[in-house]
Amino acid sequence: MTFETVKGLIALQLKADPATITPDTRLVEDLKADSANVLCMIMDLEEKYGITVEDDQILKLKTVGDVVAYIEANQ
């Protein structure tokens, strides 16, 4: 269920069609996210899930699936 929630947040943040977002969707290359988009998305996810994403980890979150896996591992 985490994927559906993350997908919704990402779609809203990046004004993307949720139907086009899969776990393999790349944040920058496919969704055209820039650093400000990613930062806002991370802050939204931190608030929603009560987690903290360390700065060095943000750069490792390349796909929607990476984001979901990180959240599930750190909840």
C-alpha atoms as an extended CHARMM CRD file, in Angstrom:
* protein
*
        75  EXT
         1         1  MET       CA              0.0000000000        0.0000000000        0.0000000000  PROA      1               0.0000000000
         2         2  THR       CA              2.9700000000        2.2990000000        0.5000000000  PROA      2               0.0000000000
         3         3  PHE       CA              3.4720000000        2.3950000000       -3.2650000000  PROA      3               0.0000000000
         4         4  GLU       CA             -0.0390000000        3.7550000000       -3.9060000000  PROA      4               0.0000000000
         5         5  THR       CA              0.4210000000        6.4940000000       -1.2970000000  PROA      5               0.0000000000
         6         6  VAL       CA              3.8780000000        7.4510000000       -2.5770000000  PROA      6               0.0000000000
         7         7  LYS       CA              2.6270000000        7.3880000000       -6.1640000000  PROA      7               0.0000000000
         8         8  GLY       CA             -0.1820000000        9.7610000000       -5.2430000000  PROA      8               0.0000000000
         9         9  LEU       CA              2.1290000000       12.1720000000       -3.4540000000  PROA      9               0.0000000000
        10        10  ILE       CA              4.6350000000       12.1490000000       -6.3030000000  PROA      10              0.0000000000
        11        11  ALA       CA              1.9180000000       12.6380000000       -8.9150000000  PROA      11              0.0000000000
        12        12  LEU       CA              0.5470000000       15.5990000000       -6.9860000000  PROA      12              0.0000000000
        13        13  GLN       CA              3.9710000000       17.1400000000       -6.3480000000  PROA      13              0.0000000000
        14        14  LEU       CA              5.2090000000       16.7410000000       -9.9230000000  PROA      14              0.0000000000
        15        15  LYS       CA              1.8440000000       17.1930000000      -11.6340000000  PROA      15              0.0000000000
        16        16  ALA       CA              2.2080000000       13.7890000000      -13.2670000000  PROA      16              0.0000000000
        17        17  ASP       CA             -0.4580000000       11.3060000000      -14.3230000000  PROA      17              0.0000000000
        18        18  PRO       CA             -0.5830000000        8.6420000000      -11.5680000000  PROA      18              0.0000000000
        19        19  ALA       CA             -1.4020000000        6.0230000000      -14.2070000000  PROA      19              0.0000000000
        20        20  THR       CA              2.0650000000        6.5050000000      -15.7090000000  PROA      20              0.0000000000
        21        21  ILE       CA              3.9560000000        5.9890000000      -12.4380000000  PROA      21              0.0000000000
        22        22  THR       CA              5.3800000000        2.5270000000      -11.7120000000  PROA      22              0.0000000000
        23        23  PRO       CA              8.0510000000        1.3520000000       -9.2440000000  PROA      23              0.0000000000
        24        24  ASP       CA             10.5830000000        1.6390000000      -12.0930000000  PROA      24              0.0000000000
        25        25  THR       CA              9.6570000000        5.2450000000      -12.9440000000  PROA      25              0.0000000000
        26        26  ARG       CA             12.7290000000        7.4580000000      -12.5440000000  PROA      26              0.0000000000
        27        27  LEU       CA             12.1460000000       10.6780000000      -10.6390000000  PROA      27              0.0000000000
        28        28  VAL       CA             14.4640000000       12.9120000000      -12.6430000000  PROA      28              0.0000000000
        29        29  GLU       CA             14.6160000000       11.3200000000      -16.0780000000  PROA      29              0.0000000000
        30        30  ASP       CA             10.9780000000       10.2140000000      -16.4170000000  PROA      30              0.0000000000
        31        31  LEU       CA              9.1120000000       12.6860000000      -14.2000000000  PROA      31              0.0000000000
        32        32  LYS       CA             11.3960000000       15.6820000000      -14.8000000000  PROA      32              0.0000000000
        33        33  ALA       CA             11.8300000000       16.3370000000      -11.0810000000  PROA      33              0.0000000000
        34        34  ASP       CA             14.3930000000       18.9490000000      -10.1730000000  PROA      34              0.0000000000
        35        35  SER       CA             16.1810000000       19.2820000000       -6.8340000000  PROA      35              0.0000000000
        36        36  ALA       CA             13.4600000000       21.5550000000       -5.4150000000  PROA      36              0.0000000000
        37        37  ASN       CA             10.7400000000       19.0520000000       -6.4140000000  PROA      37              0.0000000000
        38        38  VAL       CA             12.6540000000       16.1940000000       -4.8190000000  PROA      38              0.0000000000
        39        39  LEU       CA             13.2520000000       18.1630000000       -1.6150000000  PROA      39              0.0000000000
        40        40  CYS       CA              9.5440000000       19.0550000000       -1.2980000000  PROA      40              0.0000000000
        41        41  MET       CA              8.5650000000       15.4500000000       -2.0170000000  PROA      41              0.0000000000
        42        42  ILE       CA             10.9900000000       14.1590000000        0.6410000000  PROA      42              0.0000000000
        43        43  MET       CA              9.6450000000       16.6330000000        3.2120000000  PROA      43              0.0000000000
        44        44  ASP       CA              6.0650000000       15.5390000000        2.4610000000  PROA      44              0.0000000000
        45        45  LEU       CA              7.0200000000       11.8760000000        2.8040000000  PROA      45              0.0000000000
        46        46  GLU       CA              8.9350000000       12.5130000000        6.0450000000  PROA      46              0.0000000000
        47        47  GLU       CA              5.8730000000       14.2040000000        7.5230000000  PROA      47              0.0000000000
        48        48  LYS       CA              3.4280000000       11.5600000000        6.2870000000  PROA      48              0.0000000000
        49        49  TYR       CA              5.4880000000        8.5660000000        7.4650000000  PROA      49              0.0000000000
        50        50  GLY       CA              7.2130000000       10.0710000000       10.5140000000  PROA      50              0.0000000000
        51        51  ILE       CA             10.6770000000        9.3090000000        9.1810000000  PROA      51              0.0000000000
        52        52  THR       CA             13.8160000000       11.3220000000        8.4580000000  PROA      52              0.0000000000
        53        53  VAL       CA             15.6050000000       10.9100000000        5.1440000000  PROA      53              0.0000000000
        54        54  GLU       CA             19.3050000000       11.6570000000        5.5730000000  PROA      54              0.0000000000
        55        55  ASP       CA             20.8110000000       13.9800000000        2.9660000000  PROA      55              0.0000000000
        56        56  ASP       CA             23.2260000000       11.3220000000        1.7070000000  PROA      56              0.0000000000
        57        57  GLN       CA             20.2920000000        8.9660000000        1.1200000000  PROA      57              0.0000000000
        58        58  ILE       CA             18.3000000000       11.4260000000       -0.9830000000  PROA      58              0.0000000000
        59        59  LEU       CA             20.7890000000       11.1020000000       -3.8370000000  PROA      59              0.0000000000
        60        60  LYS       CA             20.3090000000        7.3220000000       -3.8230000000  PROA      60              0.0000000000
        61        61  LEU       CA             16.5410000000        7.5710000000       -4.3760000000  PROA      61              0.0000000000
        62        62  LYS       CA             16.4420000000        7.3580000000       -8.1610000000  PROA      62              0.0000000000
        63        63  THR       CA             13.1240000000        5.5920000000       -8.7960000000  PROA      63              0.0000000000
        64        64  VAL       CA              9.6920000000        5.5120000000       -7.2030000000  PROA      64              0.0000000000
        65        65  GLY       CA             10.5220000000        1.9690000000       -6.0810000000  PROA      65              0.0000000000
        66        66  ASP       CA             13.6720000000        3.2560000000       -4.3280000000  PROA      66              0.0000000000
        67        67  VAL       CA             11.5390000000        5.7380000000       -2.3920000000  PROA      67              0.0000000000
        68        68  VAL       CA              9.0110000000        3.0550000000       -1.4010000000  PROA      68              0.0000000000
        69        69  ALA       CA             11.7750000000        0.6490000000       -0.3120000000  PROA      69              0.0000000000
        70        70  TYR       CA             13.4330000000        3.3660000000        1.7790000000  PROA      70              0.0000000000
        71        71  ILE       CA             10.1660000000        4.2290000000        3.5270000000  PROA      71              0.0000000000
        72        72  GLU       CA              9.3320000000        0.5920000000        4.2330000000  PROA      72              0.0000000000
        73        73  ALA       CA             12.8260000000       -0.0400000000        5.6300000000  PROA      73              0.0000000000
        74        74  ASN       CA             12.7680000000        3.0400000000        7.8630000000  PROA      74              0.0000000000
        75        75  GLN       CA              9.2420000000        3.1940000000        9.2690000000  PROA      75              0.0000000000
